[in-house]
Amino acid sequence: MLVKITRINKNWTDIPLPHYATEGSAGMDIYAAIDEPIVIHPQSTVLIPTNIAIELENGYECQVRSRSGLAVKFGIFALNAPGTIDSDYRGEVKIILSNFGKEPFTVKRGDRIAQLVFAKYERVSLVEVENLSETTRGVGGFGSTGH
């Protein structure tokens, strides 16, 4: 599938476009498009611009996900991961980063800050009913199936 992409500011061509790091990567790395470093203090959240906008076909979404290395080494997570970029959104892709670590973390120009995963989805129609069918699990919630 081809996805159209544009740079918001043509002067930021030093920031790479999202791309796959390896042949087997499911997610494309996406980069911080900032002039000055941004410090994310512990228990804080920031919005990082990427200088890109995308155009998806109907029936597809772009999911924003955390980078595992940032998560395990520094406690940095894409907050609403997976976040969804809808097919009708044409604005700049921005990444919500939160610091759950114990130390401040600095994001610098061109840093890899998240991953983008493209996925097909189904739209459904909801039908309101009086009762749902019975199952063995029933209304058992979190942890009700064992471990």
LUMRO-666234 format. One record per residue: x negated, y negated, z of N, C-alpha, C in turn; residue in three letters. Coordinates in Angstrom, 3 decimals. Layout:
! residues N
+----------+----------+----------+----------+----------+----------+----------+----------+----------+------+
:   n.east :  n.north :     n.up :  ca.east : ca.north :    ca.up :   c.east :  c.north :     c.up : code :
+----------+----------+----------+----------+----------+----------+----------+----------+----------+------+
:        X :        Y :        Z :        X :        Y :        Z :        X :        Y :        Z :  ALA :
...
+----------+----------+----------+----------+----------+----------+----------+----------+----------+------+
//
This chain:
! residues 147
+----------+----------+----------+----------+----------+----------+----------+----------+----------+------+
:   n.east :  n.north :     n.up :  ca.east : ca.north :    ca.up :   c.east :  c.north :     c.up : code :
+----------+----------+----------+----------+----------+----------+----------+----------+----------+------+
:   -0.844 :    1.171 :    0.000 :    0.000 :    0.000 :    0.000 :   -0.895 :   -1.242 :    0.000 :  MET :
:   -0.528 :   -2.211 :   -0.790 :   -1.239 :   -3.472 :   -0.819 :   -0.532 :   -4.471 :    0.085 :  LEU :
:   -1.287 :   -5.193 :    0.895 :   -0.752 :   -6.228 :    1.769 :   -1.417 :   -7.541 :    1.380 :  VAL :
:   -0.596 :   -8.531 :    1.089 :   -1.128 :   -9.848 :    0.756 :   -1.602 :  -10.526 :    2.034 :  LYS :
:   -2.754 :  -11.213 :    1.934 :   -3.327 :  -11.916 :    3.082 :   -3.853 :  -13.260 :    2.598 :  ILE :
:   -3.750 :  -14.256 :    3.450 :   -4.290 :  -15.571 :    3.116 :   -4.986 :  -16.147 :    4.340 :  THR :
:   -5.982 :  -16.972 :    4.072 :   -6.639 :  -17.710 :    5.142 :   -5.870 :  -19.012 :    5.338 :  ARG :
:   -5.559 :  -19.350 :    6.576 :   -4.833 :  -20.577 :    6.884 :   -5.700 :  -21.794 :    6.558 :  ILE :
:   -6.943 :  -21.743 :    6.988 :   -7.894 :  -22.826 :    6.762 :   -9.023 :  -22.296 :    5.886 :  ASN :
:   -9.146 :  -22.829 :    4.701 :  -10.148 :  -22.331 :    3.739 :  -11.580 :  -22.637 :    4.160 :  LYS :
:  -11.772 :  -23.461 :    5.184 :  -13.119 :  -23.781 :    5.659 :  -13.686 :  -22.719 :    6.603 :  ASN :
:  -12.895 :  -21.714 :    6.926 :  -13.319 :  -20.692 :    7.885 :  -13.678 :  -19.384 :    7.172 :  TRP :
:  -14.293 :  -19.466 :    6.044 :  -14.586 :  -18.253 :    5.277 :  -15.687 :  -17.401 :    5.903 :  THR :
:  -16.370 :  -17.918 :    6.927 :  -17.384 :  -17.105 :    7.616 :  -16.739 :  -16.051 :    8.519 :  ASP :
:  -15.465 :  -16.225 :    8.854 :  -14.755 :  -15.243 :    9.676 :  -14.282 :  -14.126 :    8.746 :  ILE :
:  -14.706 :  -12.882 :    8.987 :  -14.303 :  -11.794 :    8.083 :  -12.791 :  -11.578 :    8.085 :  PRO :
:  -12.280 :  -11.138 :    6.958 :  -10.899 :  -10.673 :    6.916 :  -10.825 :   -9.346 :    7.660 :  LEU :
:   -9.649 :   -8.976 :    8.175 :   -9.534 :   -7.674 :    8.842 :   -9.973 :   -6.551 :    7.901 :  PRO :
:  -10.652 :   -5.560 :    8.469 :  -11.071 :   -4.411 :    7.663 :  -11.296 :   -3.204 :    8.574 :  HIS :
:  -11.299 :   -2.026 :    7.940 :  -11.544 :   -0.778 :    8.656 :  -13.038 :   -0.624 :    8.909 :  TYR :
:  -13.417 :   -0.266 :   10.134 :  -14.821 :   -0.099 :   10.486 :  -15.401 :    1.197 :    9.928 :  ALA :
:  -14.568 :    2.250 :    9.842 :  -15.041 :    3.531 :    9.326 :  -13.979 :    4.127 :    8.408 :  THR :
:  -14.338 :    5.162 :    7.690 :  -13.421 :    5.839 :    6.771 :  -12.205 :    6.406 :    7.496 :  GLU :
:  -12.386 :    6.850 :    8.736 :  -11.287 :    7.460 :    9.486 :  -10.534 :    6.520 :   10.405 :  GLY :
:  -10.851 :    5.237 :   10.391 :  -10.184 :    4.275 :   11.275 :   -8.716 :    4.099 :   10.907 :  SER :
:   -7.844 :    4.129 :   11.905 :   -6.424 :    3.848 :   11.691 :   -6.160 :    2.354 :   11.768 :  ALA :
:   -6.962 :    1.645 :   12.578 :   -6.774 :    0.215 :   12.771 :   -7.859 :   -0.600 :   12.107 :  GLY :
:   -7.458 :   -1.774 :   11.630 :   -8.396 :   -2.744 :   11.068 :   -8.827 :   -3.695 :   12.173 :  MET :
:  -10.113 :   -3.951 :   12.285 :  -10.581 :   -4.949 :   13.241 :  -10.153 :   -6.333 :   12.780 :  ASP :
:   -9.740 :   -7.169 :   13.739 :   -9.361 :   -8.554 :   13.451 :  -10.218 :   -9.460 :   14.335 :  ILE :
:  -10.540 :  -10.652 :   13.828 :  -11.584 :  -11.490 :   14.398 :  -11.064 :  -12.820 :   14.929 :  TYR :
:  -11.738 :  -13.339 :   15.949 :  -11.398 :  -14.637 :   16.538 :  -11.848 :  -15.758 :   15.611 :  ALA :
:  -10.934 :  -16.648 :   15.283 :  -11.238 :  -17.813 :   14.455 :  -11.165 :  -19.048 :   15.348 :  ALA :
:  -12.250 :  -19.296 :   16.074 :  -12.305 :  -20.401 :   17.031 :  -13.594 :  -21.186 :   16.827 :  ILE :
:  -13.544 :  -22.478 :   17.133 :  -14.739 :  -23.318 :   17.024 :  -15.630 :  -23.183 :   18.242 :  ASP :
:  -15.009 :  -23.205 :   19.410 :  -15.745 :  -23.160 :   20.672 :  -15.398 :  -21.870 :   21.412 :  GLU :
:  -16.340 :  -21.330 :   22.187 :  -16.025 :  -20.136 :   22.982 :  -14.843 :  -20.389 :   23.914 :  PRO :
:  -14.055 :  -19.335 :   24.130 :  -12.914 :  -19.388 :   25.051 :  -13.186 :  -18.395 :   26.172 :  ILE :
:  -13.141 :  -18.879 :   27.401 :  -13.346 :  -18.023 :   28.571 :  -11.977 :  -17.559 :   29.064 :  VAL :
:  -11.850 :  -16.230 :   29.209 :  -10.636 :  -15.657 :   29.788 :  -10.999 :  -15.252 :   31.215 :  ILE :
:  -10.457 :  -15.959 :   32.164 :  -10.740 :  -15.667 :   33.564 :   -9.935 :  -14.449 :   34.014 :  HIS :
:  -10.398 :  -13.747 :   35.052 :   -9.637 :  -12.598 :   35.557 :   -8.191 :  -12.988 :   35.855 :  PRO :
:   -7.280 :  -12.087 :   35.493 :   -5.844 :  -12.270 :   35.686 :   -5.280 :  -13.427 :   34.859 :  GLN :
:   -5.962 :  -13.779 :   33.759 :   -5.498 :  -14.854 :   32.880 :   -5.214 :  -14.316 :   31.485 :  SER :
:   -4.438 :  -15.092 :   30.748 :   -4.033 :  -14.728 :   29.400 :   -4.264 :  -15.920 :   28.478 :  THR :
:   -4.761 :  -15.649 :   27.263 :   -4.978 :  -16.699 :   26.263 :   -4.434 :  -16.233 :   24.917 :  VAL :
:   -4.191 :  -17.182 :   24.048 :   -3.744 :  -16.911 :   22.688 :   -4.886 :  -17.275 :   21.747 :  LEU :
:   -5.383 :  -16.291 :   20.998 :   -6.542 :  -16.482 :   20.137 :   -6.109 :  -16.530 :   18.672 :  ILE :
:   -6.428 :  -17.611 :   17.955 :   -6.097 :  -17.684 :   16.527 :   -7.013 :  -16.785 :   15.696 :  PRO :
:   -6.513 :  -16.365 :   14.532 :   -7.303 :  -15.517 :   13.631 :   -7.486 :  -16.126 :   12.248 :  THR :
:   -6.786 :  -17.214 :   11.966 :   -6.868 :  -17.902 :   10.677 :   -6.320 :  -17.085 :    9.512 :  ASN :
:   -5.491 :  -16.091 :    9.787 :   -4.904 :  -15.327 :    8.683 :   -3.391 :  -15.252 :    8.827 :  ILE :
:   -2.733 :  -15.088 :    7.696 :   -1.303 :  -14.785 :    7.623 :   -1.155 :  -13.653 :    6.614 :  ALA :
:   -0.151 :  -12.807 :    6.816 :    0.041 :  -11.651 :    5.935 :    1.464 :  -11.610 :    5.401 :  ILE :
:    1.634 :  -10.874 :    4.310 :    2.953 :  -10.640 :    3.721 :    3.151 :   -9.141 :    3.573 :  GLU :
:    4.099 :   -8.612 :    4.347 :    4.396 :   -7.178 :    4.330 :    5.652 :   -6.901 :    3.521 :  LEU :
:    5.737 :   -5.707 :    2.966 :    6.960 :   -5.253 :    2.314 :    8.022 :   -4.990 :    3.380 :  GLU :
:    9.303 :   -5.137 :    3.014 :   10.380 :   -4.755 :    3.925 :   10.206 :   -3.292 :    4.305 :  ASN :
:   10.516 :   -2.966 :    5.553 :   10.389 :   -1.588 :    6.025 :    9.034 :   -1.290 :    6.640 :  GLY :
:    8.155 :   -2.307 :    6.708 :    6.826 :   -2.128 :    7.313 :    6.623 :   -3.171 :    8.392 :  TYR :
:    5.821 :   -2.816 :    9.376 :    5.393 :   -3.739 :   10.409 :    3.883 :   -3.643 :   10.535 :  GLU :
:    3.301 :   -4.649 :   11.134 :    1.883 :   -4.621 :   11.481 :    1.813 :   -4.644 :   12.993 :  CYS :
:    1.201 :   -3.621 :   13.575 :    1.086 :   -3.517 :   15.023 :   -0.265 :   -4.064 :   15.468 :  GLN :
:   -0.243 :   -4.898 :   16.513 :   -1.467 :   -5.420 :   17.113 :   -1.789 :   -4.546 :   18.317 :  VAL :
:   -2.998 :   -4.024 :   18.352 :   -3.408 :   -3.117 :   19.430 :   -4.727 :   -3.556 :   20.036 :  ARG :
:   -4.927 :   -3.160 :   21.282 :   -6.184 :   -3.439 :   21.976 :   -7.335 :   -2.694 :   21.333 :  SER :
:   -8.528 :   -3.237 :   21.481 :   -9.743 :   -2.517 :   21.102 :  -10.180 :   -1.730 :   22.337 :  ARG :
:  -10.403 :   -0.442 :   22.179 :  -10.715 :    0.407 :   23.326 :  -12.008 :   -0.020 :   24.018 :  SER :
:  -12.993 :   -0.465 :   23.259 :  -14.260 :   -0.892 :   23.855 :  -14.088 :   -2.094 :   24.773 :  GLY :
:  -13.298 :   -3.072 :   24.352 :  -13.043 :   -4.234 :   25.207 :  -12.269 :   -3.832 :   26.448 :  LEU :
:  -11.346 :   -2.888 :   26.292 :  -10.530 :   -2.443 :   27.421 :  -11.376 :   -1.733 :   28.472 :  ALA :
:  -12.162 :   -0.763 :   28.054 :  -12.894 :    0.045 :   29.028 :  -14.104 :   -0.698 :   29.605 :  VAL :
:  -14.782 :   -1.509 :   28.818 :  -15.989 :   -2.192 :   29.302 :  -15.693 :   -3.464 :   30.081 :  LYS :
:  -14.633 :   -4.197 :   29.685 :  -14.411 :   -5.522 :   30.253 :  -13.001 :   -5.742 :   30.822 :  PHE :
:  -12.089 :   -4.792 :   30.632 :  -10.721 :   -4.971 :   31.098 :   -9.925 :   -5.954 :   30.256 :  GLY :
:  -10.284 :   -6.099 :   28.978 :   -9.614 :   -7.025 :   28.071 :   -8.618 :   -6.252 :   27.220 :  ILE :
:   -7.342 :   -6.669 :   27.279 :   -6.273 :   -5.979 :   26.561 :   -5.479 :   -6.964 :   25.720 :  PHE :
:   -5.016 :   -6.495 :   24.550 :   -4.000 :   -7.228 :   23.805 :   -2.719 :   -7.033 :   24.606 :  ALA :
:   -2.191 :   -8.102 :   25.162 :   -1.174 :   -8.000 :   26.220 :    0.081 :   -7.265 :   25.811 :  LEU :
:    0.665 :   -7.580 :   24.686 :    1.909 :   -6.922 :   24.304 :    1.658 :   -5.797 :   23.307 :  ASN :
:    0.545 :   -5.097 :   23.493 :    0.166 :   -4.047 :   22.559 :    1.044 :   -2.812 :   22.747 :  ALA :
:    1.595 :   -2.231 :   21.691 :    1.452 :   -2.853 :   20.378 :    2.436 :   -3.993 :   20.183 :  PRO :
:    1.890 :   -5.115 :   19.794 :    2.721 :   -6.238 :   19.373 :    3.136 :   -5.997 :   17.932 :  GLY :
:    4.237 :   -6.577 :   17.518 :    4.743 :   -6.357 :   16.168 :    4.716 :   -7.640 :   15.361 :  THR :
:    4.152 :   -7.563 :   14.170 :    4.259 :   -8.627 :   13.182 :    5.289 :   -8.136 :   12.177 :  ILE :
:    6.420 :   -8.838 :   12.102 :    7.529 :   -8.438 :   11.239 :    7.250 :   -8.773 :    9.774 :  ASP :
:    7.956 :   -8.071 :    8.890 :    7.741 :   -8.249 :    7.450 :    8.165 :   -9.626 :    6.953 :  SER :
:    9.017 :  -10.336 :    7.688 :    9.444 :  -11.661 :    7.230 :    8.682 :  -12.803 :    7.902 :  ASP :
:    7.675 :  -12.502 :    8.728 :    6.856 :  -13.529 :    9.371 :    5.727 :  -13.940 :    8.448 :  TYR :
:    5.545 :  -15.242 :    8.264 :    4.496 :  -15.751 :    7.374 :    3.527 :  -16.683 :    8.076 :  ARG :
:    3.640 :  -16.800 :    9.405 :    2.753 :  -17.690 :   10.145 :    1.431 :  -17.034 :   10.479 :  GLY :
:    0.594 :  -17.802 :   11.154 :   -0.725 :  -17.303 :   11.541 :   -0.595 :  -16.159 :   12.540 :  GLU :
:   -1.384 :  -15.129 :   12.336 :   -1.473 :  -14.023 :   13.289 :   -2.344 :  -14.506 :   14.442 :  VAL :
:   -1.782 :  -14.467 :   15.641 :   -2.523 :  -14.834 :   16.843 :   -2.479 :  -13.669 :   17.807 :  LYS :
:   -3.536 :  -13.509 :   18.563 :   -3.678 :  -12.349 :   19.442 :   -3.595 :  -12.800 :   20.898 :  ILE :
:   -2.688 :  -12.177 :   21.662 :   -2.561 :  -12.447 :   23.088 :   -3.560 :  -11.539 :   23.810 :  ILE :
:   -4.567 :  -12.129 :   24.436 :   -5.560 :  -11.356 :   25.185 :   -5.443 :  -11.667 :   26.668 :  LEU :
:   -5.469 :  -10.616 :   27.486 :   -5.427 :  -10.752 :   28.940 :   -6.640 :  -10.072 :   29.553 :  SER :
:   -7.131 :  -10.677 :   30.623 :   -8.291 :  -10.147 :   31.331 :   -7.822 :   -9.490 :   32.621 :  ASN :
:   -7.867 :   -8.158 :   32.648 :   -7.539 :   -7.395 :   33.842 :   -8.800 :   -6.958 :   34.574 :  PHE :
:   -9.954 :   -7.462 :   34.112 :  -11.228 :   -7.151 :   34.745 :  -11.488 :   -8.047 :   35.941 :  GLY :
:  -12.690 :   -7.902 :   36.497 :  -13.069 :   -8.666 :   37.678 :  -13.946 :   -9.870 :   37.348 :  LYS :
:  -14.428 :   -9.946 :   36.106 :  -15.337 :  -11.017 :   35.696 :  -14.735 :  -11.816 :   34.545 :  GLU :
:  -15.089 :  -13.105 :   34.433 :  -14.667 :  -13.871 :   33.251 :  -15.228 :  -13.223 :   31.987 :  PRO :
:  -14.479 :  -13.328 :   30.905 :  -14.895 :  -12.773 :   29.610 :  -14.844 :  -13.897 :   28.579 :  PHE :
:  -15.906 :  -14.017 :   27.794 :  -15.981 :  -15.082 :   26.803 :  -15.759 :  -14.535 :   25.401 :  THR :
:  -14.809 :  -15.123 :   24.684 :  -14.548 :  -14.809 :   23.284 :  -15.269 :  -15.855 :   22.456 :  VAL :
:  -16.088 :  -15.386 :   21.507 :  -16.846 :  -16.284 :   20.649 :  -16.342 :  -16.197 :   19.212 :  LYS :
:  -16.643 :  -17.208 :   18.446 :  -16.264 :  -17.274 :   17.034 :  -16.712 :  -15.994 :   16.323 :  ARG :
:  -15.766 :  -15.359 :   15.630 :  -16.077 :  -14.162 :   14.858 :  -16.085 :  -12.862 :   15.642 :  GLY :
:  -15.793 :  -12.899 :   16.944 :  -15.734 :  -11.653 :   17.728 :  -14.552 :  -10.799 :   17.271 :  ASP :
:  -14.747 :   -9.480 :   17.293 :  -13.636 :   -8.550 :   17.061 :  -12.793 :   -8.532 :   18.330 :  ARG :
:  -11.501 :   -8.861 :   18.197 :  -10.682 :   -9.030 :   19.398 :   -9.507 :   -8.067 :   19.497 :  ILE :
:   -9.137 :   -7.416 :   18.402 :   -7.999 :   -6.490 :   18.419 :   -8.051 :   -5.650 :   17.154 :  ALA :
:   -7.050 :   -4.786 :   17.010 :   -6.904 :   -3.971 :   15.799 :   -5.507 :   -4.164 :   15.231 :  GLN :
:   -5.400 :   -4.021 :   13.929 :   -4.116 :   -4.058 :   13.243 :   -3.838 :   -2.685 :   12.659 :  LEU :
:   -2.665 :   -2.135 :   12.943 :   -2.234 :   -0.849 :   12.401 :   -0.916 :   -1.088 :   11.661 :  VAL :
:   -0.838 :   -0.652 :   10.427 :    0.352 :   -0.848 :    9.612 :    1.212 :    0.405 :    9.672 :  PHE :
:    2.536 :    0.211 :    9.819 :    3.424 :    1.356 :    9.995 :    4.770 :    1.109 :    9.324 :  ALA :
:    5.331 :    2.183 :    8.797 :    6.679 :    2.160 :    8.241 :    7.657 :    2.346 :    9.400 :  LYS :
:    8.820 :    1.721 :    9.299 :    9.828 :    1.897 :   10.336 :   11.200 :    2.072 :    9.708 :  TYR :
:   12.120 :    2.605 :   10.507 :   13.522 :    2.796 :   10.104 :   14.381 :    1.779 :   10.820 :  GLU :
:   15.317 :    1.184 :   10.109 :   16.352 :    0.361 :   10.750 :   17.532 :    1.270 :   11.027 :  ARG :
:   18.150 :    1.081 :   12.174 :   19.261 :    1.938 :   12.566 :   20.512 :    1.093 :   12.786 :  VAL :
:   21.639 :    1.762 :   12.804 :   22.906 :    1.140 :   13.190 :   23.316 :    1.762 :   14.513 :  SER :
:   23.693 :    0.945 :   15.470 :   24.115 :    1.438 :   16.767 :   25.628 :    1.663 :   16.758 :  LEU :
:   26.043 :    2.760 :   17.386 :   27.467 :    3.091 :   17.508 :   27.772 :    3.219 :   18.991 :  VAL :
:   28.635 :    2.359 :   19.505 :   28.997 :    2.429 :   20.913 :   29.982 :    3.563 :   21.141 :  GLU :
:   29.675 :    4.432 :   22.141 :   30.527 :    5.570 :   22.471 :   30.783 :    5.570 :   23.978 :  VAL :
:   31.767 :    6.348 :   24.399 :   32.089 :    6.456 :   25.830 :   31.065 :    7.313 :   26.570 :  GLU :
:   30.598 :    8.417 :   25.928 :   29.683 :    9.357 :   26.571 :   28.642 :    9.825 :   25.563 :  ASN :
:   27.488 :   10.232 :   26.095 :   26.434 :   10.825 :   25.272 :   26.448 :   12.329 :   25.470 :  LEU :
:   25.893 :   13.085 :   24.520 :   25.862 :   14.543 :   24.635 :   24.968 :   14.954 :   25.804 :  SER :
:   25.253 :   16.119 :   26.383 :   24.501 :   16.650 :   27.518 :   23.202 :   17.284 :   27.044 :  GLU :
:   22.152 :   17.169 :   27.874 :   20.875 :   17.854 :   27.614 :   20.391 :   18.466 :   28.920 :  THR :
:   19.391 :   19.339 :   28.852 :   18.829 :   19.937 :   30.056 :   18.235 :   18.862 :   30.957 :  THR :
:   17.546 :   17.900 :   30.385 :   16.929 :   16.836 :   31.165 :   17.970 :   15.877 :   31.744 :  ARG :
:   18.996 :   15.603 :   30.992 :   20.038 :   14.694 :   31.467 :   19.515 :   13.292 :   31.699 :  GLY :
:   19.790 :   12.753 :   32.887 :   19.401 :   11.384 :   33.202 :   18.073 :   11.306 :   33.955 :  VAL :
:   17.347 :   12.428 :   34.027 :   16.053 :   12.443 :   34.708 :   15.102 :   11.438 :   34.067 :  GLY :
:   14.537 :   10.580 :   34.876 :   13.686 :    9.500 :   34.373 :   12.200 :    9.818 :   34.456 :  GLY :
:   11.437 :    8.822 :   34.766 :    9.985 :    8.906 :   34.790 :    9.522 :   10.047 :   35.704 :  PHE :
:    8.713 :   10.942 :   35.172 :    8.178 :   12.040 :   35.947 :    9.117 :   13.211 :   36.149 :  GLY :
:   10.293 :   13.165 :   35.538 :   11.274 :   14.210 :   35.799 :   10.991 :   15.518 :   35.058 :  SER :
:   10.060 :   15.504 :   34.116 :    9.777 :   16.736 :   33.368 :    8.561 :   17.477 :   33.918 :  THR :
:    8.067 :   17.058 :   35.064 :    6.923 :   17.770 :   35.654 :    5.814 :   16.806 :   35.990 :  GLY :
:    4.721 :   16.896 :   35.265 :    3.507 :   16.141 :   35.577 :    3.743 :   14.727 :   35.270 :  HIS :
+----------+----------+----------+----------+----------+----------+----------+----------+----------+------+
//
